Amino acid sequence: MSLTLEEAITQAAGLICDTNTFVRAVLSGRRRNMQTQTTRIDIRPVRIKVSILLQIIENDGRQTTTTNVEPKTIEIEKLLSSGYANILVEHAQGSMSIRITKKQQPLIHFETGANNQNLEHDRVKPRLLDSADPFLKEVGISDSAGHIKPSRQDKYKQVEEFLRLLAPALDAAIEAGHIPRPTPAKPLKIVDLGCGHAYLTFAAHQYLRSTGIPIHVTGIDVRKDSRIRNEAIARSLGIESSIEFRAEEISQTTLTGADVVIALHACDTATDDAIAWGINNDAKLLLVAPCCHHDLQSQMQTSPEPWSLVTRHGLMKERIADLLTDSLRAQILKLHGYRTDIVEFVGGEHTPRNLMIRATKTGAKPDLAEQQRYEELVQMWGVEPALALKVHQ
């Protein structure tokens, strides 16, 4: 017998309120024609002194707030009905997921299997990705006990902060209709260009799957040994049906089409290959963290005055080239119908390569002034961006 949405929410609320067996809940996405106060809510039981409370972790895409409340003082059903499109509830014997379609129809799924409670009161910043996730152990970020290795803290931080940028950007793109709402028949397609050891590839897969979003992820890297290694990890995790790897050059990959393109620290013009692939294949969301910038720096033989006061110093010339390269990349994206911004995705203490180009395909046509500004800038510096040569006109 199928459940109505109201019946499903009542059942999910009952699972959450049973603190003897409740493990965690995740609320994400936004129902059609409804607004939510935050992008995502995580709920889990915590033991404080002699009481078991519910820890409510709310993330709005910029910051995270945490409160601990008595189960009896929070209206769980009201919270579950407040506009979230995806609801996942895990308990000791299994899980229940609810996905609400654009037609306000609930798609309800139950799974059986053992889940363990963790009642420890964690005072550190809540994580989107559990350090005990099997993939983190497989790729060597966590040890066998599920603790982040001291030598891999920076990599874990990068992955976490990347997910904190991906989640709200993806939700916003779906809600705005730029990306079709994923279904099991038509899952969200993500491609990680230059995936290497596939930290981001696996992280995006595991995180988005935990929120109930149907996905298919592809990692592309030129090295065959990386493909073999990553495929073995996928088989070990039992997720090879929804994640795949290819040993191909980004510029020559046979893959066509994706909803989301991600690329972390593809070296020099490999970043341009990744952005160009996204533009040429009509990707709707791009999140790209560039690496080294040698191409434009080598072209900057002379500098427009009075900029020679800056570029006469090698270190300063390098930094100007970095800024110029990413500014031109962002503008090229804008000229191809993307809404683009550049943000810091992780603190400089973790990596000097800490900028993120974030672009959403809206299809908006740029005005003539935007094209003129771009042309004036490249003429002023006498450069030709590699990206401009790789994008189909």
N, C-alpha and C positions, 0 to 999 in steps of 0.2 A: 504494500500500500504506500503510495507516494505521500509525502508530507507537504503541507502548504508552507509558505514562507513564515507565517506566524508560528506554526507548529515547530518548524525547524529552528527558529530563533529561540523559542522556549526550551527546546531540548538542548541547544548549545549553551544557553544560559545555565541550565541545570548542571551540565558537565563542569562549567567554570566554577560554580558555587560549591561543588563537592570538593573541598580542599584536601580531602583524604586521597583522591585519585587524580585531581587536575594537575597537568604538567605545564601547559602554556597555551596561549591563544594569540593570534595575529589578525588584525583588522587592517585592510589596505584597499586601495582603489576607491573610486567614488561612483555611486549609483547615478544613473541618468537623471538630470534635473534636480539633483540634491547636492548640498554643500557639506563638507566635513571640516571640522576645526583643525585637524592635523592630517598629514599625509599617511601616517601609519601609527597604530597603537599595538604595543606588545603587553600582554598580561601574563604574570606568572605568580605562583605562590611563594612567599618567603616567610621564614620563621624569625620573628623578632621577640626575644625573651621567651615567653611561654605561649605566645599566640602565633597563629598562622594568618598572615595578611595577604592581600592581593597587591602586587606591585604593578602599577600602571605606568608604562613608559611611552610617552608621546613624542613623535618626531614630525616636525613641520618642514623638513628639508634643509633647515638652517641650524636648528638647535634641538636638543633633546631634554625633556623634563621628566622627572621621575617622582611619583608619589606612592606612598604605601597606605592602604585603606582597609578598614574592616569589611569583609565580604557583605555583611548585612547593611552597610551604609551606602553601597553603590547600586544603582539600578542597572543591572547587567543587561536586561532585555532592552531597555531604552538605549543603552550604549550600542548594542548590536544592531539596533534599528535606526541609528543616527545618520545613515547615508553611505556606509562602507559597502563596496561591491563584493569584496572577498573576505570570508571569515574562515579561519582555520582554528580548530580546537583539538589539542592533543591531550589524551588522558592515559592512565596506566595501562589500559587494555587496547588502545588504538587511537583513532582520530576521526573527526568529522569535519568536512569542508562544505561550505556554502558559497556558491558563486551566483550572483544575481545579474541576469542579462539585461540588455537595454529595454526589453519588453517586461521587465520586472518579474521575470520568472526565475524561481530558484532552481539551480542545479546542485543537487545534494549528493555527496559521496561519503561512504563510510569505509574505513580500513581497520583491520584488526592487527595487533602486534604490540609487543611490550615496549613501554616508554617509562623512563625513570624520572622521578621527581628530583629537583634540586632546590632545596629550601634555603640554601645559603643566601644571606643578605649581602648582595654584591654592591659595595659602595663606589666602585669605579664606574667609569662611563659605560653605559649599556652597549653591548655589541650587537650588530646586525647578524653577525656570523659567529656561531658558537665555536669556541676554540677547540672543542672536542669533536667538531664535524669530521667525519671519516676522511674527507678529501684533504683536510689540512694535515692529517697524519700521513696520508699517502704522498703528498708533495713535499713533506719534510719541514713544514712550518711548525706543526705541533709534535710533541713527543707521544709515546705510546699511552701516556696517562691523560692526554688531552690538554696539556699545558703548552703555551707558546714557548718555543725555544728562545733563550736570550739572544742568540745570534740572528733570529728571524723576526724580531719585534718590528723592525722597520718595514719589512715586507708585509707583515700582517696589518700594520697601520695603513700602508698604501692600499691594500685590498679593501679594508674597512671604509676608508674615506672615499674610495671610488664608488662603493656601493651606496654610500650616503648621497652622492651626486646622481647616480644612476636612478635610484628609486623614485625621487620626486619628479625628475625629468621625464621618466617613462610614464608615470601616472598622469602627468600633465598632458603629454602627447596623446595618450589614449583617450583621456576625457575630452580633449579638444577635437578629437576625430582625426588627428593627423596619422595615428596608427590604429588600424582596426582592432577592436577588442578581441584578444586571443581566445580561441576555443580549442578543444581537443582535436577537432578536425583541421583547424587552421591555427596552429600554435604560433606564438611570437618567435620570429626568426632573428637570431643574434649571430653576428660573425665577429670574431676576435682576430684582427689582422696583425700578423707578427706575434703570435701567441707565446712562442718560446716554451717555457715549462708550464704554461697554461694556468697560472695562478688565478688570473682574472676570468679565464674561460670557465673553470670549475666553480669559482666563487659566484659568478653571475648565475650559473645554472643552479647551484645549490640554494642560493638565497631566493631567487625568483620562484623556484619550485616550492620553497617553504611557504611562500605567500599564496600559493594556489594558482599561479599563472601558468597555463600550458606553454611550454617552450621547446624550441629546438636550437641548439647552440653548435656552431661550427668554429673550430680553431684552425687557423692557417699559419704555417711557418715553413720556411724553405728547407729546414733540416729534417731529413728523414728519420734520424734517431729520436728527435723530439716527438714526431708523430707516433712512432712505435711505443715510446715510453708513455705518452699520454693515453693512447688507446688501451694500454695494459691497465692503467689506473682506472679508466672508465669501466673496463670489464670487472675489475676488482670491486668497484662500487656498485655494479649492477645498473649502470645508467647509460649503457652504450646505445640504447634505442633513441635517446634524446640528446646525445652529444656525439660529435664526430670530429675527426681531425684529418687534415690534408697537408701533404708535403709539397708546397707550391710557392712560387714567387707571388708576392701580393699583386704585382703588375700583370701577372700572367695566369692568375688563378682561373679555373674553369667554373668556379661558383658564380652564379648570377642571382641577384636579388636578396635583400635582407631588410628587416624592419629597423634594426639597430646595428650600428658599427661601433666597435670599441677598439682602441689601439693604445697600448701603454708603452711609451719609450721606444717606438720604432726609430731606428737611427737615421738621422739626417733626412734625405729625400724619401726614405721608406715611409715616413709620416705623410709625405705628399702623395705617395702611392695609395696609402690607406684612405686619405680624404678623397682623392680622385675616384677611387673605387666606389666610395659611398655616394658621391655626386652622380657618377655615371650610371650607377645601378639604382638610383632613386631611393636611397635609404632615407628613412624619415627622422632618425635621430642618430647623431654622431657624438661620441665622447672620446676625444683624442688628447693624450698627454704627450707632447713632443719630446724628443731627446736632443741630441747635439744638432747644431745648425751650421754646417760648413758651407753649404751651397752659396747663399747670398754673401756670406763673409768673403768668399774667394772672388766674388764679382765686384766688391766695393773697392775698386782700385783708387778712385778719387772720391772725395766727399764734398757735397755742396757746402759752400761757406754760409755760416761760420762753423759748421760741424767738424771741420778738421781739428778744432781745438779739443774735441772729444776723441775722435777716431785716431789721432796721432798716437794714442796710448793703446797698445794691443788689447789689454783686458777690456777697456771701455769700448773699443771697436767690436769686440766679440759680443758684448752685451747689447750694443745697439743693433747688431745683426740679428741677435736672438729676437729682440722686440719687433724689429722690422719684419722678419720672417713670419712670425705668428700673427702680426697685425694684417699682413697681406693675405695670409691664409684665411683669416676670419672674414676679410672683405670679399675675397673670391667666393666664399660660401654664401655670403649675403647677396652677391650678384647672381647667384644661382637659386635664389628663392628660400634661403635658410635664415631663420632668426638666430643670431649668433652672439655669444658672449664668451669672455675669457675669465676664468676664475682660478683661485688657488685651491688645489684639491688636497694638498697635504703640506704640513709645515716644512720650512726649509731645513730644519734640523734633521729631518728624515731623508731628504733627497734634494739636491740642488735643482733637479728637473721637476718643478712642482706646479707648473701651469696646466690648466685643462681648457681645451677648446670645446665648447658645448654648442651644438647646432641642431635646431629642429626645423624640418622642412615644412614651411607654411604655404609655399607657392606664391608668396607676395612678390610682385615685380618691383625691383629697385627703381628709384627715380634716376633721372639723368645725372643729378649731382653726385650720387654715389659712384657711378662709373667714372665721372670726371675726377673725383678725389683719388680713386685708385690709380688712374692713368698719370695724374700729376705726381703721385708719390713714387711710382716706379721710374718715371722720367727724371725726377729730381735726383735719385740715387743711382740712376743708370744701371738698374738691375732687371732681370727677367725671372720671376718666381718659377721654380720647377713645377709647382702645382698648376700654373696657368697653361703649361705645355701638355699636361696630362689629362686635363678635363675636356670632355667632348663639348663642342660648342653647339 
